Amino acid sequence: MNTILSPTADPKKSLRDTAFDLLGRFPIARWAPIPLRLIVGLGFMEHGFAKLSKGPDAFAAILHTLTVPAPHFTAWLTILTELLGGLATLLGAFVSFVSLPIAALLLVAIFTVHLPYGFSSIKLIVVTAAGAQFGPPGYECDLLYLACLVALVFGGAGPLAIDGLLKKSRNAGHF
């Protein structure tokens, strides 16, 4: 048996090759990146649409309060990164490339907004007749998004991804 823990394992075999061995044993595992792409892509697109629907000026005002330089430019850059980066992730297009600016947004959000509120993203304060009321979210969701991005970058975007189609096209000599 050629596994990571096996003393007879090929020392030249990379961690990625070992991961693909696992895919050979569990063929359904190759589909695992799809839910990651869906949640990250749709999640970021939703955040971008929310900022856009409230107006970029409203988000720029928040950035100004946080003393972010060039708040109007940064607001538009953030919105476009969330919308286009989310769409690219959803489609599995240029995932390694778009993960960098998305990860940067997440890290900025952690250190400028969420860190003081601790880890938990759900802080139930009270339940009234009007419904549940929550406190400010911590950085838990940001870390989950980062973990998904890392998994997609190192494990690949999976089947039904534009990255895979581009790779096949390059290998066939069409590019």
N, C-alpha and C positions, 0 to 999 in steps of 0.2 A: 504494500500500500504506500503510495507516494503522497504523504500529507506534510503539513508544516512541521509537525512534531516528529516525524519519522527520521531516524538517524541515517537512513539510506536515501533520503530525499536528495535530489540534485541541487548542489549548492549554487549553481548558476541560474536556477529557476527563480524568477522574480516573484514578488508578492502578487502582482497582477496575473501572472501565469497561474499561480496557485488558486487565485480567485476564479479563474476560468475553468480550472479543474473541478471546482465545486459546482460551477454551472453545468458541467458535463454530468455530474452525479445527480443534480437536481435541476432538470431542464426548465422547470417553471421559474427558477430564480432569475433567469434572464429578463423576466418581465418586471422585476422589482423596481427598477428606476422609473417606471411609468407613474405610479402613484406619487413618487417624490416630485417628478416634474410637474404633475398636475397641481399638487398642493402649493409648491413654491411658485410656479408660474401664475396660477389663479390668485394666490394670496398677494403677490406683488402687484399684479394688475389691479386688483381690488383696492389696494392702498393708493396706487396712482390715480385711479378713477375717483376715489373719495377726495383726494387733494384737489383734483381738477374740478370736481363738481362744486366744492365749497369755494373755489376760486384760488388761483395761485397766489393772489395778494394776501389771502387769509393765512396760507402756509408761510409766506414770506414774513408776515408779522410775527408768527411764532418763532421763526428762525432768527429774526431781529432781536426778539426778547432773549433768545439763547446766545446772543452775541456772535452768531455765525456771520462770517464776512460775506459781503455781496448777497444779501438774503434773497433778492428777487431772482438773480441768476441761479443761485443755489436751489431755490424752490423749483424753478423750471428744470434744472438739471436732475433733481431728485425725482420729479414727476416723470420725466422722460425715461430715466433709468428704471423706475418701477414699471412703467408701461411697456417699454420696448424690451427691457431685460426679462420681465415676467413673460412676455409673449415668446421671446426666444427660448427661454427655459421650458415653457409649456410645449413648444414644438420640438425641443431637443436640438436647437440650432446654436452653434457656437457656444456651447454650455461652459466650457473652460474659460472662454474670453469674457462672457457676460457675468460670470460668477464673481469676478474681481470687483467691479463697481457695486454689485448687489451686496457683497460681503462688506465692502467699505461703508455702505449705508447702514447696514446692521450694526457694525461696530460703533459708528458714530451715535446711532440711536441708543445703544447700550450705555455708552459712557456719558452722553449728554442728557438723557431723559430717564431711562429705566433703572439704572444702577442704584439710586437712592431708595428705590421701592423694593429692593431685595429680589430674590429669585422668582417667586411664584407669580404667574401671569394672572391668576384669579384670586382676587381678594374680596370675598363676599362680606359686605358690611351689614346689610339688613335685607330682610324680605318683608315687603309691605303689600297692601292690597293692590298697589300699582305695579308690583313685580319686584324682582331682585335689584339691588343697588350694589355696585362694585366700586372698589377703590382703584387707584392708579396701578397699571400693570407693571410687573417686574420684567426681568430680562429673559425669562424662560423661553418664550416663543422665539425671540431673536436667536437664542442658542440652538433651538430646534431647526430653524431655517438654515443657520450656518452648518449644522450637521448634515442636513439634506444636500446642501451645495457641495460639501466635501465629498459625500458619497457619490454624487453625480460626476464630479471632476475626476475622482480616482477610479470609480467603477464604470464610468461611461454612461451615456444617456439612454442606453437600452434600445430595444426594437422600436420601430415606428418613429425614429428620430431623424431629423434632417441631417444631423452630424453623420449618421451611418450611411445615408444616401450619398452625401458628399464624399465620404471615404471610398465607397464603392465606385463612384464615378471617377475619382482620382486614380484609383487602382486600375480601372479599365482604360485609362488614358484619355478620358473625355475632357480633362481640365489641363 
